[in-house]
């Protein structure tokens, strides 16, 4: 029930992001979700793509530092309070969120929240016990 | 003004006779008391008795900073520890400074040479000297302090840092002279101006500045901002500390080397050949009178040239030009000596770091800055910002702990730093001094 996310180290300089998107475009790799964390000096681009292994390989060949992390995708109805249901469940069990980002599914009915946890297995267990919809990787890559 | 008229104005002939007598003594002494020198002389096939003229000095082997490191900490001392009254050290490789010792007589000699420096700057017992050189293992603080006391001046032992307090004391105590690095003098001027003070109206009239290379342009700037006469002092802890040579207020052109206590040579750093007066090369010093830590032909790596022309001040000592650079890659950052190799060894102790780094040295206002750029390998990369920032902080802390210099660590993408074939150029020095 885990989703593979790739992360890329970027210096804060013009053209850095463009180089990543150009490589992905040339290989016909589609980005499903992304977030960019930035500091004054550098950024970390986190991507969920349809072809994980290929994206990782081509970016490494281009000279980028690429990491691979397991994250968790949770689907909730796209309406007020949707996110709260999840966060409330996690906090009541004392599960710590390292970072998260969200996108809305094409149908517009559901939102998908991507979570990075310290203890991913335990988090999935809790989410499922609470009856929340944890999406398998395959589903997320094809969304 | 001349502190020791008798020695500082000795006719050259008498001076050279004195140098030869003292050279013979020190060569005998190190050969019989320091294992390193005995072996080095034997390997070079030269005996102390072979030194019959000053020209024979060049038959003796050089001593390098590496030799001092190899004999860390006390292996080069020439007297038993019971005769050593003071130990100083300069920054060295990671956790390994260069250690020097002084006997009671060494301290006396040092105090006299520093007193000569102050006198050459026109200072007397009626002056108040604000000493902002660091007190501690660094030789600057205590070296200048003892010299000021020997002169009979009133010394304020400020040490470094705490700039606002320094400015308050400059204003309230009214010192007439200041000792510090030239960049710190400029920094004091700038901070004082920011605090709304008129730094030109202080009672200061003389600056005895050294411990880092500087230029005529910088001298003019300091003199202008503080309304003082800025003079150049030279020294290095291995040879003595501050007080090896000093500019005189009358000439202000080159630093008189106290030749009754040192022999100075200039060599070609590649071949080791001794160069004639006037030619630029690496300074090499032999100490003639030091007891605890004598040095034979010590290679300083400082680039300069010697000027034998007589000076209007009356001193007969040869002058050395201001140091124009280094024959190795040592950097002087805010008065702290840093070798790129030292930073490299700190980086290599951090697990997962690649040996690709670059050092950017710049000057913001009057202060030097050091940026260490390190490539992010997969081993240290994380998708979490906090972990990468912790890594930056950790490296900066290690550099501060081991080398005593504050650095900004910047993570960069892999392969962005230039690769070198052969000798790497790790340093970009943007300082225009």
Interface residues (C-beta under 8 A of the other chain):
Chain A: X5 X7 X9 X10 X11 X16 X37 X38 X39 X41 X42 X44 X46 X63 X64 X65 X66 X67 X69 X98 X99 X116
Chain B: X376 X377 X378 X381 X382 X383 X384 X385 X388 X389 X410 X411 X412 X413 X414 X415 X416
